[in-house]
Amino acid sequence: MTRHFPPAARGAPALLAVLMVATLVVAGCDRGSQTPEGGELAETPSPWPDDDATPAAVAPLGDTASPGPSTPSGVPTPGGDADQAAARKVPEAGEPPPLDGLYSDDELEVARTMADYYAWLMSHPNTDPELVDKIFDEPRESGYEATRREIAHGIVKQYKDHKWWWTNSESLKVVDIEVLDKRARNTRVVRIYYHRRTDAQLIDVKGEVHSKRSPGRTAVKEVWARDDRDSPWQTISVLATGRWEKGDR
């Protein structure tokens, strides 16, 4: 069945476009340099399917491309009953989800492990931004304006500073995965199919809603790499983001 992946919405925040407009190249054999098959490169408006809306709250520091704290765009709206909002507490982080799946040879298990871990980061603002390094790594090439790891660091730090977190972030599930290229032993080019089954909201301790995410299906083409068979898989690049229909998977 032919699948169509329309380009990401042009209404995505201009800042993220600036951050992510860079020529992304696929890591080659053992993290060497290689262009993906067909030369199919595209910018993506999001560091992760959970966060199309959140980069509006991330601004560059000075004239650099590194994300930094700022106030959210738009006017926050009440998150529910005033008494409930006043009593709302920041979720305690506790223990993060296990990362054993990053060592798996099953790409679907790897993708689900990454997604569960990032969803946990997004729903607990008392976490250390350095935990992002567990699932993201830097590209092995030069010329990037800002990497996914840098952007994710900025988002997690900002949520911690402002005490923001996503509700229902765990509703984003990995449905399936396509392995597009596995010719290099320690590199994978994959397309991951996500399905968000419920609404999600970015809220604060007052119950105010700073952003919303609706149910939907997202497909993300990205590059993973590892140092060797005994090392964990990590995401190093995102090549394209699009939508998929129910009949596609």
N, C-alpha and C positions, 0 to 999 in steps of 0.2 A: 504494500500500500504506500502510495506516495505521500510523504508528510511535508507540510509547509510550515515554515517558521518565519512569520513576519518580523521585520525589525522592531526593536523596542520602541515604545511610545516616545514621540518627540517631545512630549510634555515633561519628561523626566527632568529633574533639576539640572540647570546648566552647569553648576559646579562639578557634579559628578562626571559630566561629559568631559570637562576640562581635565579632571583627575585621571580619567580612564582612556582618553584619546592618546593612545600610544600604539606603535606597531608591535603587536604581540607575535612572537615567534615561538614555535613549538620546540621544547627541549628535545634534542636528538639522543642518539645512543649514549647511555650512561650520562645523560644530561649534557650532551653536546648541543650543537645548533642544527636545526632542521625546520623547514617550512612545512606546514601541514599539507596533506594531499589535496591537490587542486588549488592551493594558494588561498583557501577560504578563510580570510581574516576579517574580523569585524569588531567594532568597539562594543562594550556592554555598558548599560546604565546602572549596573548594580553589583556590589561586591558579593552578594548572595541573594537568592530568591526572596529571603525574608525582608530585604531592606531597600526595595525600590524607593520607598518614601523617606527613609531616614536620612540619607545624605543631605537633605535640605537643611538639616540641623548641624551640618559639618562645614566649616569654612576654612580656607587656607590661612596659614599664619604668614603674614607679610606677603612676599611675592613668591613663596615656596608652594609646592603642591602637597605638602603634608597636611592632613586634616587636623582641625583643632576645634575647641568648644565654641559654641555660639548659642543664641537663643533659637528656639524652633520657629519655623515659618508658620504663618497663619495665626488664627486666634484659637487657643485651646478651648475645648468644650467640656462641660461637666461629664463625668464618667458614670453617673448614676445618682442614687439617693444621696443627699448631702450628708446624712449621718453615717452611711456606709463609707462615703468618700473620706470623711474626717477620720474614721477609724482605720483606714487602709494602711497596711504596713509594707515596708519593702521586703520582698521575698528573701529569706535566708538562703544563701548559696548552697551550703552543705557540700556534699561530695559531687564532683562532676561525673557525667556518664563515663563508663569504661571506654578505653581506646584500643582494646585488644584487636578489634576488627580492622584497624589500620594495617595490621601485619598480614592480613588475609590475602590469598590469591583469588578470592571471589570478589570481583569488582562491585557487585551489588552490596555486599556486606561492608565494603570500604565506604561506599557512598552513603549508606544509611548511618554508619558510625560517625562520619563527618557531619551529616545533617543533624543528628541527635545532639552532638556536642555543641554545634553552633547555636541550635535552638536553646540549649541550656544557658549559654552565654547571653543570649538576647533576653532571656526572661529573669536574669538575676543580676541586678546592677552592682552588687557588692563583690564582684569578681575582679581579678587582676588582669589588666589588658595583655600581660605577657602570656596568658593562657592561650591566646590566639595562635601562638607559635606552634601549638600542638598539632594544628590541622593545616596551617598555611606556611609556605616557605617562599623565599625570594627566587625570582627567575635567575637563571644562570647567564643571562645576557644583559647587556647594558642598554641605556637609552630609554628606560621607562620613566615616565613622569611621576607616577605613584603606583605602588604595587597593591595587590589585594591585601597583603598582610598589613601594610601601612594604613590602608583605609579601615580595615577591621579593628586595628589598634585604636584609631581615632574614635570609632563608633563606641567601642566598649568603654573607653575612658570617658567619653562624654556622658554615656548612660550612668556611669558611676558618679561623675561630678554632679549631675542634675537629678539623680535618683529616678531615672526613667527605666521602664521595662516593658516588654511586649507580653500581652496576655495571649493565651492560646497559641504561642509560637510553636508548640509541639504538634499542632494540627497540620504543619507542613511535613508531608511524608514523601519519601522516595518511592515511586511506583515501579520504576524500571530503569535500566541503564543499557546503553549501546556502547560497546568498545569499538571505536573507530580506527584506532591504530595501536598496535602492541608490538610492532616490529623491534623496537628498542627494549631491551630486557627490563630496564628500570624506569621506563616512561610509558604513560598511557594517555591517549587522547580519547575522551569519553563524552557522551551526551547523556545527561541525567534528566529523568522525567520526574518532576515534582507535582504534587497535588495538595493544595491547601483546601481543606474540607470545611473550615469555619472561618468566620471573621476573626481578625486579630487587631488589637489596639495598642498603641504606644502610650502609656499612661505614666503619671507621677504619683507622689504620695498623697496629693489632694484629690486624686481621682480624675484629674483633667486629662483629656485625650489630645495628644499632640499629632497623631497620625493614625491612619487606619489602613488595613489590608483586607481586601475582599477575597472570598473563595475563588480559586482559579487554578489553572494548570500552566506550569512554566517548564521549558526545556532549556538546559544550560550546557553548552559545549565548553569543556575545560581540559586543562592539562594537569596530570599528576606526575610526580617524580618521587623517587626514593634513592638513597645512596647505594643500597645493596639489598639482597633478599632478606637480611636480618633487620632492616630499617623500616620505619613506618611510611606508608604512602602519605603525601601531603599535596595540596593544591598549590600550583605555582602560577597558573595563568587562566584567565577566562577568555574564550575566543568569541562567543556569541551567545545571546539570550533571545528566546522567542516563546511563542505559545504553542500548545498542542491541543488537539481536540480529543474528545472522549473516545472516538472510534480509532484513534491512532495507536492505542496501547491496550 
